[in-house]
Amino acid sequence: MAVVIALLRAVNVSGRKVTAAGMRAVAEGLGYEQVASYVNSGNLVLVTDDDARTVERRLSSALSADVGFDVPVVARTLAEWESIVERLPFPRHADSDPAHVVLHAWDGPVGGTELDTTRYGREELVWDGHETYGWYPDGIGTSKLTAAVLTRASGRSGTARNWRTVLALAELARERA
């Protein structure tokens, strides 16, 4: 059995409502165990025999059928998540202001390393495997370095979480290990 963290993309925005209880019920209906959600923004932690890619496919399909719109899912095992946390290139920023450090988790290996972030503001990015780490000193909500820009640059679909959420999901996952 493995602990998996599943991140739903673009839910609870623009009328795309997926409740935490609904997410948990769908995951449990797929046979996943110890299912927990973290805040109502598309974060699940679960225990399964499935690998993370299988969780992505099964959960996306079941959630999409349940809510009536496409629900992309990006999933990582606890071991992968721990590696993401360890590789953080902005530890000083994460210690002093974790809300402005953002993890972008993608559905595959990313390109985008040629993206000139100076065109967008003071943001800094580090492209690393299936993730992009971002430092948004003025906040992600006002940044011109949007999800759409990063999606085009990376050539992938993904979702973002601030560093507080990344750490909270790590803790929730460790409790299930």
C-alpha positions, 0 to 999 in steps of 0.5 A: 500500500502506498500513500498518494497525494492527489491534486485536482486542477481548476476546481471551486473556481468559475462555477466548477464546484467540487466539495471536499465531502464529494471528493472523499466519497468518490475516492472511497467509492474507488476503494481508496482507504484513509481518504482525507481532504485538505481545505476545500480546494482540491487536495486529497490524501489516500492510501492505495495499491494503485500507482500515482498515474493510475490514481490520476486516471481513475480519480479524474474519470470518476470525479468528472462523471460525478460532477459533470465536467472535466476534473484533471488530477495530478498525483504524487506518492508520498516518496515523490512529495517528500523529494519535492519538499527536499528539492525546494530551491527557495528555502529562505523564502519558504521560511519567511513567507511560505504563502508566496512560494508556489509549487506547480505540479505538472502531468509530465516532465516540463520544458519552459526553462527558456521562459524569461520571467523578467518580462512578467515581474519580480517572480523567480522560477525553477523548472525541475522534472515534473514540477516548477517552483515559483517565488512570487514576492508580490503574490500570485494573485496579482502576478502576470506569470499566470497558470496559462503562461506557465502551461504554455511554457511547460507544454503540460497541464498542472496545478499549483499550491502554495508552500503552506499547503505543500507542507500540510499535505506532506504532514497529512500524508505522513500520518497515513504512512 
